[in-house]
Structures are given as C-alpha cells and as structure tokens.
Amino acid sequence: MSAGPLVGLRIVDLSMFVAGPFATAILGDLGAEIIKVEPPSGDPVRSNGVGPEIGGKSAQFHTYNHGKRSVALDLKSDEGRRTVLRLVANSNVIFDNFRPGVMARLGLGHYELAALNPTLVAVSLSGFGSTGPWAKRAGYDLIVQALSGGLSLCGHPETGPAHIPYHLGDTAGGLYAAIAILAAVREAETTGVGRAYEVSMLDAQLHLCSDEITASGTGDWPSKSHGAGHPALAPYAVFQTADDPIVIAAVGTEKFWLNLLDVLDLPELTDDIRFSNNRLRAQNVVALTVKLEARLAKRTAADWLARFTEADVPSAPVLSVANAARSEHAIARNLTPRISAGFSSTAQVPRIPIRLLGERSTEELKPAPELDADVAFVHDLQPNLDTYDV
C-alpha cells in the first residue's frame, strides 16, 4: 500500500491507554501523521506493569503507538496549551479520550479551537458519552462489556459470564472513533467547516450486540451465555475429538451439513426429523452434540480436520494466539511483522487488515516513539498566534 491513502492527514492525538491510541494507530497505518501528545510522565501504558516489556517499553505500548510522533506537554500550563494551539493550526483533527468536559476546562474545546482553524475536526472518545446518567463514570473495557450485555453472552451457563480478553470494549470504541474521524474529515472537506463528534465505548458495544438486541426486543429470545457455540446455529461449536478440540461450523448451507454426515459416516441422521434443518438442530442441540462427539472421539483432531477440509466442511483447530500469529496463512499474508523496539530488540505487532486488492503488504512499520522525541518538529511550526488569547 506504499505510503497509504491517508497521507497528508495530520491528527493531534491527546489519547492514552488503549481505546484512543488504537483508533489513531489504525489511521497511522493508513498513512496519517499522528502527533501523540503525552503528559510529561508519558502515556501510562509506556510502562504499566501489564504484560512483558520490550526495549524498555511495555509490549502494549508498541502495539498501539508504533509509527507515531511524541510530544510531551503539560496541558494545564500556558506553554502546553499554546503548543497544542500551534499543532491545531497545522492539523486536520484533534482527538482525545478524556472524560466529558475535560477539554473545555483545559481551554481546548472545539469552539475555541475552531476560531484558529475553522476546518478542524474534533473527536472525543469516552466511556459513556457526554449525556446520560453515566456520563461522568470512568469507562474501562470490562465495565462497558458488562453494561452492554456482551459479557452475559460469553462464558458458559455452568461457570458464569466471561469477558472477551482482547480489549473488545476498548478496541471497538477505537474502531468507531477511527470511522468518526474519517467521516468528520470528509464532511469538513465538503463543507469547509469542521465539527465536533463524540464516540462512546458503551454505545459501540451496544452496536456490536446488534442482532442480539433486535432478537431480544421480540420478547421471544432469551439472551443468555452462548458457551462455545450459538443457540440458533447447529452444528456450530467446539467439539472434542480423540485428543484436541476443534471447531465445526457446518451451517452455511445444508450442503455443509450433509458433507459432515458423509465424513462422519452417520447417514441415519439425514432421516432423523430432529435434525432435518438448522432450526430443529438448534432446538435439539444436546442430542445432536452427543451423537457427533461419540463419532469424533474415534479419531484425532488432525485426522478429522484433514478429512473435513477435503470434503468442504467448515472446520478449524483451536489455535493459541502465538500459533495463530505464525500460521502459514498469517505468514503468507505478512500479518504479524516485527518492528524495531529499541536496545536492539524487536516487537511483533499485528498489521492493519486493509490493503490493496491482491497485494501482500511488505512495507516496514515504524517503531513506537521515545517520549518527547518530536519536540523539535513542533517548534518548527510557525503559525501566527499573536491575536489568539491562550
């Protein structure tokens, strides 16, 4: 994708932790220039004691901040605010993930900034948005997963709810924030006026629960934990073989179901009225699972998967994250390259899943910045701020 489709877009990024930096990392990988504004002590994720460190910074920091510039500022000081104004005058977007009201208290609300740069777009990401009874609450990943209903769908009835551990509450908020930034920039280019938008992590989670919300609104769908499958699809779950578990999703068309029965040599199930279509199989999933696992227990996972692949039965092994990152498919598509991480070390980071059609991405990803590494870059910006009252 060479330089990327967003080259020329400059974003002043005041966000920290995971949700906000994930949003700007996406746009940075697409070519936007991200100016990460950090407090003098740095983004807490730089060295947060969560997980391993690489090159003196947390692995998490490399994931969400590679390719960005870094400027350290005290936003409560006149000098810090004036520096932000200098950046804003030369940028397309200002982005933050503070609690609602913080930007205004800092004198960095969109109304004030638009007086300096009328086409400036402002996007704020928070836990619960600027309105509603929960607006002032702290929004953490686990909290919004719980309050959205998503947590209740995960886990097993026997063991209770389980959160999705790859920061879905944070990263979904970041994804929607990236979309909001692009939409707002497009609007500003069309109208000549930049506007302020907000994204709520909870709103994002509810939107991801789309079909569950629609189904539960009928009053006929008891929303509950899905375990390792889905209550409306069968067979569509994790099944145990003679050694390791595998996933079978033979539900796209009845062809897949019949192919599965051929491989398992269970022709009698084709005439069993309880399993004659997906709806009936889902209603009788316990009896179906018993029959399938009794046959699956006779061979190893590798043996079954080879047979299913040959017969066009949707199936897969249950890979660890480490094995998924180095699968033959991930390697062929160059999905998890290594970047420089300082002190002669490297960090493995996932590549953005957007590329030119048919292209294997090969461009080298830039490393995460050292704190305040780009202060000289800011000093080189020279807008006329003499008439602007900080």
Buried (B, 14 or more C-beta within 10 A) or exposed (E): BEEBEBEEBBBBBBBBBBBBBBBBBBBBBBBBBBBBBBBEEBBBBBBBEEEEBBBEBBBBBBBBBBBBBBBBBEBEEEEBBBBBBBBBBBBBBBBBBBBBBBBEEBBBBBEBBBEBBEBBBBBBBBBBBEEEEBBEBEBBBBBBBBBBBBBBBBBEEEEEBBBBEEBBBBBBBBBBBBBBBBEBBEBBEEEEEBBBBBBBBBBBBBEBBEEBBEBBEEEEBEBEBBBEBBBBBBBBBEBBBEEEBBBBBBBEEEEBBBBBBBBBEBEEBEEBEEBBEBEBBBBBBEEBBEBBEEBBEEBBBBEBBEBBEEBEBBBBBEEEEEEBBEBEEBEEBEBBBEBBBBEEBBBBBBBBEEBEEEEEBEBEBBBBBBBBBBBEBBEEEEBEEEEBEE
